[in-house]
Amino acid sequence: LASASALSMADTSEIEALGLTPELEKMTKAFGSIPDEKLRYKQLLYMANQLKPLDPKLMVSENKVPGCLSTVYVDCTARDN
């Protein structure tokens, strides 16, 4: 959440400079527009609960997000649309 808070203060050009996909850029801007940290957290939990559980094989140290109070793993695959 700290990064979402930091991004709320970032201007559009800083977000665009991250080189995100259009979908991730849209999501980053949406999270950045939520002024309340608790509301951002609730929204993040809601979205996370909509996902299928992560395959336990992907729960490795390379996919672990450092600095989170909760244990969080992230995995992604690039694909052409």
KETORKOL-109503 format. One line per 2 residues: number of its first residue (from 1); their letters; for each residue x, y, z of N, C-alpha, C, O. Coordinates in Angstrom, 2 decimals. Layout:
N
NUM> A> X:Y:Z:X:Y:Z:X:Y:Z:X:Y:Z  ...
END
This chain:
81
1> LA> 0.80:-1.20:0.00:0.00:0.00:0.00:0.84:1.26:0.00:0.41:2.31:-0.47  2.02:1.14:0.52:2.88:2.32:0.53:3.14:2.79:-0.89:3.17:4.00:-1.14
3> SA> 3.32:1.86:-1.83:3.58:2.27:-3.20:2.35:2.92:-3.82:2.48:3.85:-4.61  1.15:2.44:-3.47:-0.07:3.06:-3.98:-0.18:4.48:-3.45:-0.58:5.40:-4.17
5> SA> 0.19:4.66:-2.17:0.16:5.99:-1.59:1.16:6.91:-2.29:0.85:8.06:-2.57  2.34:6.40:-2.56:3.34:7.19:-3.26:2.88:7.53:-4.66:3.10:8.64:-5.14
7> LS> 2.23:6.57:-5.32:1.77:6.82:-6.68:0.61:7.81:-6.72:0.39:8.46:-7.74  -0.14:7.92:-5.63:-1.23:8.89:-5.62:-0.69:10.30:-5.75:-1.38:11.21:-6.20
9> MA> 0.57:10.48:-5.35:1.19:11.80:-5.43:1.94:11.97:-6.75:2.35:13.08:-7.10  2.12:10.89:-7.48:2.86:10.97:-8.74:1.96:11.54:-9.83:0.75:11.31:-9.83
11> DT> 2.56:12.28:-10.74:1.77:12.78:-11.85:1.69:11.72:-12.95:2.39:10.71:-12.90  0.85:11.96:-13.92:0.62:11.00:-14.99:1.89:10.62:-15.72:2.07:9.45:-16.07
13> SE> 2.78:11.58:-15.96:4.00:11.26:-16.70:4.90:10.31:-15.92:5.58:9.47:-16.52  4.92:10.42:-14.59:5.72:9.49:-13.78:5.16:8.08:-13.87:5.92:7.11:-13.95
15> IE> 3.85:7.96:-13.86:3.21:6.64:-13.97:3.48:6.06:-15.36:3.80:4.88:-15.49  3.34:6.88:-16.39:3.59:6.42:-17.76:5.04:5.99:-17.95:5.33:5.09:-18.74
17> AL> 5.95:6.63:-17.23:7.38:6.30:-17.35:7.70:4.91:-16.80:8.78:4.37:-17.08  6.79:4.33:-16.04:7.02:2.99:-15.50:6.97:1.91:-16.58:7.44:0.79:-16.36
19> GL> 6.40:2.23:-17.73:6.34:1.26:-18.83:5.35:0.13:-18.58:5.57:-1.00:-19.00  4.26:0.45:-17.89:3.25:-0.56:-17.59:2.38:-0.85:-18.81:2.30:-0.04:-19.74
21> TP> 1.74:-2.00:-18.79:0.75:-2.29:-19.83:-0.41:-1.31:-19.63:-0.56:-0.77:-18.53  -1.23:-1.08:-20.64:-2.36:-0.17:-20.47:-3.28:-0.56:-19.31:-3.77:0.30:-18.58
23> EL> -3.50:-1.86:-19.13:-4.37:-2.32:-18.04:-3.75:-2.01:-16.67:-4.44:-1.54:-15.77  -2.44:-2.27:-16.52:-1.78:-1.98:-15.25:-1.69:-0.48:-14.99:-1.81:-0.03:-13.85
25> EK> -1.49:0.29:-16.04:-1.45:1.74:-15.89:-2.80:2.27:-15.40:-2.87:3.12:-14.52  -3.87:1.74:-15.99:-5.22:2.14:-15.59:-5.46:1.79:-14.12:-6.02:2.59:-13.37
27> MT> -5.04:0.58:-13.72:-5.23:0.14:-12.34:-4.40:0.98:-11.38:-4.86:1.33:-10.29  -3.17:1.31:-11.77:-2.30:2.13:-10.93:-2.91:3.51:-10.71:-2.91:4.03:-9.60
29> KA> -3.43:4.10:-11.77:-4.07:5.41:-11.65:-5.32:5.33:-10.79:-5.59:6.23:-9.99  -6.09:4.24:-10.93:-7.31:4.08:-10.14:-6.97:3.97:-8.65:-7.61:4.60:-7.82
31> FG> -5.96:3.17:-8.31:-5.55:3.05:-6.91:-5.01:4.37:-6.40:-5.27:4.75:-5.26  -4.28:5.07:-7.23:-3.73:6.36:-6.83:-4.79:7.41:-6.59:-4.56:8.39:-5.87
33> SI> -5.96:7.23:-7.18:-7.03:8.21:-7.01:-7.86:7.98:-5.75:-8.70:8.80:-5.41  -7.62:6.87:-5.06:-8.34:6.58:-3.81:-7.56:7.25:-2.68:-6.46:6.81:-2.34
35> PD> -8.12:8.31:-2.09:-7.36:9.09:-1.12:-7.17:8.39:0.24:-6.21:8.67:0.95  -8.06:7.49:0.58:-8.02:6.86:1.89:-7.26:5.54:1.85:-7.59:4.65:1.07
37> EK> -6.22:5.42:2.68:-5.38:4.22:2.69:-6.17:2.96:3.03:-5.94:1.91:2.43  -7.09:3.04:4.00:-7.88:1.87:4.38:-8.80:1.44:3.24:-9.00:0.24:3.03
39> LR> -9.35:2.38:2.53:-10.21:2.06:1.40:-9.41:1.40:0.28:-9.89:0.46:-0.36  -8.18:1.89:0.03:-7.30:1.24:-0.96:-7.03:-0.20:-0.56:-7.06:-1.11:-1.39
41> YK> -6.75:-0.41:0.72:-6.48:-1.74:1.24:-7.68:-2.66:1.06:-7.53:-3.80:0.62  -8.88:-2.16:1.38:-10.11:-2.96:1.20:-10.32:-3.31:-0.26:-10.70:-4.43:-0.58
43> QL> -10.08:-2.35:-1.14:-10.24:-2.60:-2.58:-9.24:-3.65:-3.05:-9.60:-4.53:-3.83  -8.01:-3.56:-2.59:-6.99:-4.54:-2.96:-7.37:-5.94:-2.48:-7.24:-6.91:-3.23
45> LY> -7.85:-6.05:-1.24:-8.28:-7.35:-0.72:-9.46:-7.90:-1.51:-9.52:-9.10:-1.80  -10.40:-7.03:-1.86:-11.54:-7.47:-2.66:-11.08:-8.04:-4.00:-11.51:-9.12:-4.41
47> MA> -10.19:-7.31:-4.66:-9.70:-7.76:-5.96:-8.91:-9.06:-5.83:-9.03:-9.95:-6.67  -8.11:-9.17:-4.78:-7.32:-10.39:-4.56:-8.23:-11.59:-4.34:-7.92:-12.69:-4.80
49> NQ> -9.33:-11.39:-3.65:-10.26:-12.50:-3.38:-11.01:-12.95:-4.64:-11.62:-14.02:-4.63  -10.97:-12.16:-5.69:-11.63:-12.53:-6.94:-10.75:-13.45:-7.79:-11.22:-14.06:-8.75
51> LK> -9.48:-13.54:-7.44:-8.53:-14.35:-8.21:-8.55:-15.81:-7.78:-8.94:-16.14:-6.66  -8.14:-16.67:-8.71:-7.95:-18.08:-8.36:-6.74:-18.16:-7.44:-5.82:-17.35:-7.54
53> PL> -6.73:-19.14:-6.54:-5.56:-19.30:-5.66:-4.29:-19.56:-6.49:-4.34:-20.21:-7.53  -3.19:-19.04:-6.01:-1.91:-19.21:-6.69:-1.43:-20.65:-6.52:-1.54:-21.22:-5.43
55> DP> -0.92:-21.22:-7.58:-0.35:-22.56:-7.54:0.78:-22.58:-6.51:1.69:-21.75:-6.59  0.73:-23.50:-5.56:1.79:-23.54:-4.54:3.21:-23.65:-5.11:4.16:-23.22:-4.46
57> KL> 3.35:-24.20:-6.31:4.68:-24.29:-6.94:5.27:-22.91:-7.23:6.48:-22.77:-7.36  4.40:-21.89:-7.33:4.85:-20.53:-7.63:5.17:-19.73:-6.37:5.65:-18.60:-6.45
59> MV> 4.92:-20.33:-5.21:5.19:-19.64:-3.94:6.64:-19.87:-3.55:6.94:-20.60:-2.60  7.52:-19.23:-4.30:8.95:-19.34:-4.09:9.51:-17.95:-3.77:8.86:-16.94:-4.02
61> SE> 10.70:-17.92:-3.22:11.28:-16.65:-2.77:11.39:-15.62:-3.90:11.26:-14.42:-3.65  11.62:-16.07:-5.13:11.73:-15.13:-6.27:10.42:-14.40:-6.53:10.42:-13.31:-7.09
63> NK> 9.29:-14.99:-6.13:7.98:-14.39:-6.37:7.42:-13.68:-5.14:6.34:-13.11:-5.19  8.16:-13.73:-4.03:7.68:-13.12:-2.79:7.92:-11.61:-2.83:8.99:-11.15:-3.21
65> VP> 6.91:-10.87:-2.42:7.01:-9.41:-2.39:7.68:-9.00:-1.08:7.16:-9.26:0.00  8.85:-8.35:-1.18:9.55:-7.94:0.04:8.87:-6.74:0.70:8.31:-5.88:0.02
67> GC> 8.94:-6.71:2.00:8.45:-5.54:2.73:6.97:-5.55:3.07:6.50:-4.63:3.73  6.23:-6.57:2.65:4.80:-6.63:2.98:4.63:-7.23:4.37:5.36:-8.15:4.75
69> LS> 3.66:-6.73:5.12:3.35:-7.30:6.42:2.76:-8.70:6.26:3.02:-9.59:7.06  1.97:-8.88:5.21:1.41:-10.19:4.89:2.34:-10.89:3.91:3.12:-10.23:3.22
71> TV> 2.27:-12.20:3.86:3.05:-12.93:2.87:2.34:-12.82:1.53:1.20:-13.27:1.38  3.01:-12.24:0.56:2.42:-11.99:-0.75:3.37:-12.52:-1.83:4.57:-12.25:-1.81
73> YV> 2.80:-13.26:-2.77:3.56:-13.75:-3.92:2.91:-13.20:-5.19:1.68:-13.08:-5.27  3.73:-12.89:-6.17:3.24:-12.37:-7.44:3.89:-13.16:-8.56:5.10:-13.41:-8.54
75> DC> 3.08:-13.54:-9.52:3.59:-14.23:-10.72:2.80:-13.68:-11.89:1.60:-13.42:-11.77  3.47:-13.52:-13.02:2.77:-13.04:-14.21:3.38:-13.66:-15.44:4.52:-14.13:-15.42
77> TA> 2.62:-13.65:-16.50:3.08:-14.14:-17.79:2.70:-13.11:-18.84:1.54:-12.70:-18.92  3.66:-12.69:-19.63:3.38:-11.76:-20.71:2.72:-12.49:-21.86:3.09:-13.62:-22.18
79> RD> 1.76:-11.85:-22.47:1.10:-12.45:-23.64:0.65:-11.35:-24.58:0.37:-10.23:-24.16  0.60:-11.68:-25.85:0.10:-10.75:-26.85:-1.42:-10.86:-26.91:-1.96:-11.97:-26.86
81> N> -2.09:-9.73:-27.03:-3.56:-9.76:-27.14:-3.97:-9.57:-28.57:-5.16:-9.57:-28.87
END
